[in-house]
């Protein structure tokens, strides 16, 4: 007879169920690790693109048409005519007419 009051059938059932539960937990951990690895890969790619300046998706800002400075004045009270331009802050002001 088995020790600790358990029968042979109870020990065998526990071992089989314990192995199955352990396998399921391991599969979940592997799936979670794969998801995290994919997120890290995507983030690394984005950082590389930003570092070499390939991602120029700057939001549009309001710029004064006369002085070309960024202003924060509502259009109804502005003394200048204002228009929204998309300005690329990472290398967006290139050469014009051969001047740097």
DSSP file (Angstrom, degrees, kcal/mol; ACC not computed):
  #  RESIDUE AA STRUCTURE BP1 BP2  ACC     N-H-->O    O-->H-N    N-H-->O    O-->H-N    TCO  KAPPA ALPHA  PHI   PSI    X-CA   Y-CA   Z-CA
    1    1 A X              0   0    0      0, 0.0     6,-0.1     0, 0.0     2,-0.1   0.000 360.0 360.0 360.0 149.0    0.0    0.0    0.0
    2    2 A X    >   -     0   0    0      4,-0.3     3,-0.6     1,-0.1     6,-0.0  -0.357 360.0-113.2 -74.5 151.4    1.2    3.5   -0.7
    3    3 A X  G >  S+     0   0    0      1,-0.2     3,-1.4     2,-0.1    -1,-0.1  -0.287  92.3  35.7 -78.6 168.9    2.5    5.7    2.0
    4    4 A X  G 3  S-     0   0    0      1,-0.3    -1,-0.2    -2,-0.0     3,-0.1   0.682 126.0 -74.0  61.2  22.4    0.8    8.9    3.3
    5    5 A X  G <  S+     0   0    0     -3,-0.6     2,-0.3     1,-0.2    -1,-0.3   0.536  99.0 125.4  76.6   6.4   -2.6    7.5    2.8
    6    6 A X    <   -     0   0    0     -3,-1.4    -4,-0.3    -5,-0.0    -1,-0.2  -0.767  53.5-133.8 -99.5 145.3   -2.7    7.8   -1.0
    7    7 A X     >  -     0   0    0     -2,-0.3     4,-2.1    -6,-0.1     5,-0.2  -0.442  28.1-106.2 -87.4 168.4   -3.3    4.9   -3.3
    8    8 A X  H  > S+     0   0    0      1,-0.2     4,-2.3     2,-0.2     5,-0.2   0.873 121.9  54.7 -60.9 -38.1   -1.3    4.0   -6.3
    9    9 A X  H  > S+     0   0    0      2,-0.2     4,-2.6     1,-0.2    -1,-0.2   0.908 107.0  50.0 -63.4 -42.5   -4.1    5.3   -8.5
   10   10 A X  H  > S+     0   0    0      2,-0.2     4,-2.2     1,-0.2    -2,-0.2   0.906 111.4  48.5 -63.6 -41.9   -4.1    8.7   -6.7
   11   11 A X  H  X S+     0   0    0     -4,-2.1     4,-2.2     2,-0.2    -2,-0.2   0.919 113.1  47.6 -63.9 -43.3   -0.4    9.1   -7.1
   12   12 A X  H  X S+     0   0    0     -4,-2.3     4,-2.3     2,-0.2    -2,-0.2   0.912 112.0  49.4 -65.4 -43.2   -0.5    8.2  -10.9
   13   13 A X  H  X S+     0   0    0     -4,-2.6     4,-2.6     1,-0.2     5,-0.3   0.913 110.9  50.2 -62.3 -42.8   -3.4   10.6  -11.5
   14   14 A X  H  X S+     0   0    0     -4,-2.2     4,-2.8     1,-0.2    -2,-0.2   0.916 110.7  49.4 -62.1 -43.7   -1.6   13.4   -9.7
   15   15 A X  H  X S+     0   0    0     -4,-2.2     4,-2.1     2,-0.2    -2,-0.2   0.912 113.6  45.5 -63.4 -43.0    1.6   12.8  -11.7
   16   16 A X  H  X S+     0   0    0     -4,-2.3     4,-2.2     2,-0.2    -2,-0.2   0.938 117.4  43.2 -66.8 -46.9   -0.3   12.8  -15.1
   17   17 A X  H  X S+     0   0    0     -4,-2.6     4,-2.7     1,-0.2     5,-0.2   0.889 112.9  53.0 -67.5 -38.5   -2.4   15.9  -14.2
   18   18 A X  H  X S+     0   0    0     -4,-2.8     4,-2.2    -5,-0.3    -1,-0.2   0.902 110.4  47.7 -62.9 -40.7    0.7   17.7  -12.7
   19   19 A X  H  X S+     0   0    0     -4,-2.1     4,-2.2    -5,-0.2    -2,-0.2   0.903 112.6  48.7 -65.8 -42.1    2.6   17.1  -16.0
   20   20 A X  H  X S+     0   0    0     -4,-2.2     4,-2.2     2,-0.2    -2,-0.2   0.918 112.7  47.4 -65.2 -43.8   -0.2   18.3  -18.1
   21   21 A X  H  X S+     0   0    0     -4,-2.7     4,-2.4     1,-0.2    -1,-0.2   0.907 111.6  51.0 -64.1 -41.2   -0.7   21.4  -16.1
   22   22 A X  H  X S+     0   0    0     -4,-2.2     4,-2.3    -5,-0.2    -1,-0.2   0.892 109.3  51.0 -62.7 -39.9    3.0   22.1  -16.1
   23   23 A X  H  X S+     0   0    0     -4,-2.2     4,-2.2     2,-0.2    -2,-0.2   0.908 110.2  49.1 -64.3 -42.7    3.0   21.7  -19.9
   24   24 A X  H  X S+     0   0    0     -4,-2.2     4,-2.2     2,-0.2    -2,-0.2   0.919 111.1  49.5 -63.9 -43.9    0.2   24.2  -20.3
   25   25 A X  H  X S+     0   0    0     -4,-2.4     4,-2.4     1,-0.2    -1,-0.2   0.919 110.5  50.6 -61.4 -43.3    1.9   26.7  -18.1
   26   26 A X  H  X S+     0   0    0     -4,-2.3     4,-2.4     1,-0.2    -1,-0.2   0.889 109.1  51.2 -62.3 -39.3    5.1   26.4  -20.1
   27   27 A X  H  X S+     0   0    0     -4,-2.2     4,-2.3     2,-0.2    -1,-0.2   0.893 110.2  49.3 -65.0 -39.5    3.2   26.9  -23.4
   28   28 A X  H  X S+     0   0    0     -4,-2.2     4,-2.5     2,-0.2    -2,-0.2   0.917 111.2  49.4 -65.1 -43.4    1.6   30.1  -22.0
   29   29 A X  H  X S+     0   0    0     -4,-2.4     4,-2.5     1,-0.2    -2,-0.2   0.911 111.1  49.6 -62.7 -42.8    5.0   31.4  -20.8
   30   30 A X  H  X S+     0   0    0     -4,-2.4     4,-2.2     2,-0.2    -1,-0.2   0.911 111.4  49.0 -63.1 -42.5    6.5   30.7  -24.2
   31   31 A X  H  X S+     0   0    0     -4,-2.3     4,-2.2     2,-0.2    -2,-0.2   0.913 112.2  48.1 -64.1 -43.1    3.6   32.5  -26.0
   32   32 A X  H  X S+     0   0    0     -4,-2.5     4,-2.4     1,-0.2    -2,-0.2   0.908 111.1  50.9 -63.8 -41.7    4.0   35.5  -23.7
   33   33 A X  H  X S+     0   0    0     -4,-2.5     4,-2.4     1,-0.2    -1,-0.2   0.890 109.0  51.5 -62.7 -38.9    7.7   35.6  -24.3
   34   34 A X  H  X S+     0   0    0     -4,-2.2     4,-2.3     2,-0.2    -2,-0.2   0.906 109.5  49.9 -65.2 -41.7    7.2   35.5  -28.0
   35   35 A X  H  X S+     0   0    0     -4,-2.2     4,-2.2     2,-0.2    -2,-0.2   0.924 112.3  47.3 -62.2 -44.5    4.7   38.4  -27.9
   36   36 A X  H  X S+     0   0    0     -4,-2.4     4,-2.4     1,-0.2    -2,-0.2   0.902 110.5  52.3 -63.7 -40.7    7.2   40.4  -25.8
   37   37 A X  H  X S+     0   0    0     -4,-2.4     4,-2.2     1,-0.2    -1,-0.2   0.902 109.1  50.1 -62.2 -41.5   10.0   39.6  -28.2
   38   38 A X  H  X S+     0   0    0     -4,-2.3     4,-2.3     2,-0.2    -1,-0.2   0.903 110.5  49.7 -63.6 -41.6    7.9   40.8  -31.2
   39   39 A X  H  X S+     0   0    0     -4,-2.2     4,-2.5     2,-0.2    -2,-0.2   0.907 110.6  49.6 -64.0 -41.6    7.1   44.0  -29.4
   40   40 A X  H  X S+     0   0    0     -4,-2.4     4,-2.6     2,-0.2    -2,-0.2   0.897 110.0  51.4 -64.1 -40.1   10.8   44.6  -28.6
   41   41 A X  H  X S+     0   0    0     -4,-2.2     4,-2.1     2,-0.2    -2,-0.2   0.924 111.7  46.5 -62.8 -44.9   11.7   43.9  -32.3
   42   42 A X  H  X S+     0   0    0     -4,-2.3     4,-2.2     2,-0.2    -2,-0.2   0.910 113.5  48.8 -63.8 -42.4    9.1   46.5  -33.5
   43   43 A X  H  X S+     0   0    0     -4,-2.5     4,-2.4     2,-0.2    -2,-0.2   0.902 110.1  51.2 -64.9 -41.4   10.3   49.0  -30.9
   44   44 A X  H  X S+     0   0    0     -4,-2.6     4,-2.2     1,-0.2    -1,-0.2   0.904 109.8  50.4 -61.6 -41.9   13.9   48.5  -31.9
   45   45 A X  H  X S+     0   0    0     -4,-2.1     4,-2.3     2,-0.2    -2,-0.2   0.914 110.5  49.1 -62.7 -43.8   13.0   49.0  -35.6
   46   46 A X  H  X S+     0   0    0     -4,-2.2     4,-2.4     1,-0.2    -2,-0.2   0.912 110.4  50.4 -62.9 -43.3   11.1   52.2  -34.8
   47   47 A X  H  X S+     0   0    0     -4,-2.4     4,-2.4     1,-0.2    -1,-0.2   0.899 109.9  50.9 -62.9 -40.6   14.0   53.6  -32.7
   48   48 A X  H  X S+     0   0    0     -4,-2.2     4,-1.9     2,-0.2    -1,-0.2   0.927 109.8  49.9 -61.8 -44.5   16.5   52.8  -35.6
   49   49 A X  H  <>S+     0   0    0     -4,-2.3     5,-2.7     1,-0.2     6,-0.7   0.910 112.9  46.7 -61.0 -42.4   14.2   54.6  -38.1
   50   50 A X  H ><5S+     0   0    0     -4,-2.4     3,-0.7     3,-0.2    -1,-0.2   0.889 109.6  54.8 -66.3 -38.3   14.0   57.7  -35.8
   51   51 A X  H 3<5S+     0   0    0     -4,-2.4    -1,-0.2     1,-0.2    -2,-0.2   0.853 114.2  39.1 -65.9 -34.8   17.8   57.6  -35.3
   52   52 A X  T 3<5S-     0   0    0     -4,-1.9    -1,-0.2    -5,-0.1    -2,-0.2   0.376 115.5-113.8 -98.4   5.6   18.6   57.7  -39.0
   53   53 A X  T < 5S+     0   0    0     -3,-0.7    -3,-0.2    -4,-0.4    -4,-0.1   0.778  75.3 129.5  76.5  28.5   15.8   60.2  -39.7
   54   54 A X      < +     0   0    0     -5,-2.7     2,-0.8    -6,-0.2    -4,-0.2   0.586  59.0  70.7 -88.5 -10.6   13.5   57.9  -41.8
   55   55 A X        +     0   0    0     -6,-0.7     2,-0.5    -9,-0.1    -1,-0.2  -0.826  52.9 163.6-113.3  94.6   10.4   58.7  -39.9
   56   56 A X        +     0   0    0     -2,-0.8     2,-0.5     1,-0.1    -1,-0.1  -0.500  21.6 136.1-108.5  61.0    9.3   62.3  -40.6
   57   57 A X        +     0   0    0     -2,-0.5     2,-0.2    31,-0.0    -1,-0.1  -0.404  25.7 162.4-103.7  55.8    5.7   62.2  -39.3
   58   58 A X        -     0   0    0     -2,-0.5     2,-0.1     1,-0.1     3,-0.1  -0.504  42.1-112.9 -73.8 142.1    5.8   65.5  -37.4
   59   59 A X        -     0   0    0     -2,-0.2    28,-0.4     1,-0.1    -1,-0.1  -0.423  39.5 -95.4 -71.0 151.4    2.4   67.0  -36.6
   60   60 A X        -     0   0    0     26,-0.2     2,-0.3    -2,-0.1    26,-0.2  -0.381  43.4-164.0 -66.0 145.3    1.4   70.2  -38.4
   61   61 A X  E     -A   85   0A   0     24,-2.1    24,-1.8    -3,-0.1     2,-0.5  -0.896  25.5-104.0-126.9 158.7    2.1   73.4  -36.5
   62   62 A X  E     -A   84   0A   0     -2,-0.3     9,-1.3     9,-0.2     2,-0.4  -0.722  41.5-174.8 -85.3 127.2    0.9   77.0  -36.9
   63   63 A X  E     -AB  83  70A   0     20,-1.5    20,-1.1    -2,-0.5     2,-0.3  -0.959  29.2-113.8-125.9 140.5    3.6   79.2  -38.4
   64   64 A X  E  >  -A   82   0A   0      5,-2.3     4,-1.5    -2,-0.4    18,-0.2  -0.575  20.1-145.5 -71.1 129.4    3.5   82.9  -39.1
   65   65 A X  T  4 S+     0   0    0     16,-1.2    -1,-0.1    -2,-0.3    17,-0.1   0.787  94.1  42.5 -67.4 -28.0    3.6   83.6  -42.8
   66   66 A X  T  4 S+     0   0    0     15,-0.2    -1,-0.1     1,-0.1    16,-0.0   0.946 128.4  21.1 -86.5 -53.3    5.7   86.7  -42.5
   67   67 A X  T  4 S-     0   0    0      2,-0.1    -2,-0.2     0, 0.0     3,-0.1   0.525  89.5-135.5 -99.2  -5.0    8.4   85.9  -39.9
   68   68 A X     <  +     0   0    0     -4,-1.5     2,-0.3     1,-0.2    -3,-0.1   0.752  58.3 134.2  58.0  27.9    8.3   82.1  -40.2
   69   69 A X        -     0   0    0     -5,-0.1    -5,-2.3     1,-0.0     2,-0.4  -0.777  65.8-102.4-103.7 154.6    8.4   81.6  -36.4
   70   70 A X  B     -B   63   0A   0     -2,-0.3     2,-0.3    -7,-0.2    -7,-0.2  -0.597  46.3-171.4 -74.5 128.1    6.1   79.3  -34.5
   71   71 A X        -     0   0    0     -9,-1.3    -9,-0.2    -2,-0.4    -1,-0.0  -0.845  27.5-155.0-122.1 158.9    3.3   81.3  -32.9
   72   72 A X        +     0   0    0     -2,-0.3     2,-0.4     2,-0.1    -2,-0.0  -0.441  52.7 122.0-127.9  57.3    0.6   80.4  -30.4
   73   73 A X        -     0   0    0    -11,-0.0     5,-0.1     2,-0.0    -2,-0.1  -0.971  66.1-112.1-121.3 132.4   -2.0   83.0  -31.2
   74   74 A X    >>  -     0   0    0     -2,-0.4     3,-1.2     1,-0.1     4,-0.7  -0.329  29.2-119.1 -60.0 147.0   -5.6   82.2  -32.3
   75   75 A X  T 34 S+     0   0    0      1,-0.3     3,-0.3     2,-0.2    -1,-0.1   0.762 109.8  61.4 -63.0 -26.1   -6.2   83.1  -35.9
   76   76 A X  T 34 S+     0   0    0      1,-0.2    -1,-0.3     3,-0.0    -2,-0.0   0.770 113.6  34.2 -73.6 -24.2   -9.0   85.6  -35.0
   77   77 A X  T <4 S+     0   0    0     -3,-1.2    -1,-0.2     3,-0.0    -2,-0.2   0.391  91.3 116.4-109.2   2.7   -6.6   87.8  -32.9
   78   78 A X     <  -     0   0    0     -4,-0.7     4,-0.1    -3,-0.3    -3,-0.0  -0.479  53.7-154.4 -76.0 140.1   -3.5   87.4  -35.0
   79   79 A X  S    S+     0   0    0     -2,-0.2     2,-0.3     2,-0.1    -1,-0.1   0.649  82.3  62.5 -83.4 -15.8   -2.0   90.4  -36.7
   80   80 A X  S    S-     0   0    0    -15,-0.0     2,-0.5   -14,-0.0    -2,-0.1  -0.724  96.0-107.0-103.4 156.1   -0.5   88.1  -39.3
   81   81 A X        -     0   0    0     -2,-0.3   -16,-1.2     2,-0.0     2,-0.4  -0.739  44.3-155.1 -77.2 126.2   -2.2   85.8  -41.8
   82   82 A X  E     +A   64   0A   0     -2,-0.5     2,-0.3   -18,-0.2   -18,-0.2  -0.841  18.1 177.9-112.0 144.8   -1.6   82.3  -40.4
   83   83 A X  E     -A   63   0A   0    -20,-1.1   -20,-1.5    -2,-0.4     2,-0.6  -0.973  31.4-115.1-137.3 150.5   -1.6   79.0  -42.2
   84   84 A X  E     -A   62   0A   0     -2,-0.3     2,-0.3   -22,-0.2   -22,-0.2  -0.788  36.7-179.5 -91.2 125.4   -0.9   75.6  -40.9
   85   85 A X  E     -A   61   0A   0    -24,-1.8   -24,-2.1    -2,-0.6     2,-0.8  -0.906  30.6-123.8-120.2 149.6    2.2   74.0  -42.4
   86   86 A X        -     0   0    0     -2,-0.3     2,-0.5   -26,-0.2   -26,-0.2  -0.857  34.7-172.4 -90.5 115.7    3.7   70.6  -41.9
   87   87 A X        -     0   0    0     -2,-0.8     2,-0.8   -28,-0.4     3,-0.1  -0.928  18.5-143.1-112.8 131.8    7.3   71.2  -40.8
   88   88 A X     >  -     0   0    0     -2,-0.5     4,-1.2     1,-0.2     5,-0.2  -0.841  10.6-168.9 -93.7 114.2    9.7   68.5  -40.4
   89   89 A X  T  4 S+     0   0    0     -2,-0.8     2,-1.2     1,-0.2    -1,-0.2   0.707  75.1  71.9 -77.8 -18.7   11.9   69.3  -37.4
   90   90 A X  T  4 S-     0   0    0      1,-0.2    -1,-0.2    -3,-0.1   -32,-0.0  -0.710 135.8 -35.3 -97.3  84.4   14.4   66.5  -38.2
   91   91 A X  T  4 S+     0   0    0     -2,-1.2    -1,-0.2     2,-0.1    -2,-0.2   0.734  96.9 134.8  79.2  22.3   16.1   67.9  -41.2
   92   92 A X     <  +     0   0    0     -4,-1.2     2,-1.1     1,-0.2    -3,-0.1   0.684  55.2  70.9 -79.7 -18.6   13.0   69.6  -42.6
   93   93 A X  S    S+     0   0    0     -5,-0.2    -1,-0.2    -4,-0.1     3,-0.1  -0.736  72.7 170.1-100.4  85.7   14.7   72.9  -43.5
   94   94 A X        -     0   0    0     -2,-1.1     2,-0.1     1,-0.2    -2,-0.1  -0.014  42.5 -56.9 -84.2-170.2   16.9   71.9  -46.4
   95   95 A X        -     0   0    0      3,-0.1     2,-0.4     2,-0.0    -1,-0.2  -0.442  47.2-160.9 -71.0 141.8   18.9   74.0  -48.9
   96   96 A X  B >  S-C   99   0B   0      3,-1.3     3,-1.7    -2,-0.1    -1,-0.0  -0.990  72.8 -13.9-126.3 122.4   17.1   76.6  -50.8
   97   97 A X  T 3  S-     0   0    0     -2,-0.4    -1,-0.1     1,-0.3     3,-0.1   0.837 127.8 -55.3  56.3  36.4   18.6   78.0  -54.0
   98   98 A X  T 3  S+     0   0    0      1,-0.3     2,-0.3     2,-0.0    -1,-0.3   0.462 110.0 122.4  81.5   0.6   22.0   76.5  -53.2
   99   99 A X  B <    C   96   0B   0     -3,-1.7    -3,-1.3     1,-0.1    -1,-0.3  -0.713 360.0 360.0 -96.6 147.9   22.2   78.2  -49.7
  100  100 A X              0   0    0     -2,-0.3    -1,-0.1    -5,-0.2    -3,-0.1   0.424 360.0 360.0 -95.4 360.0   22.6   76.3  -46.5
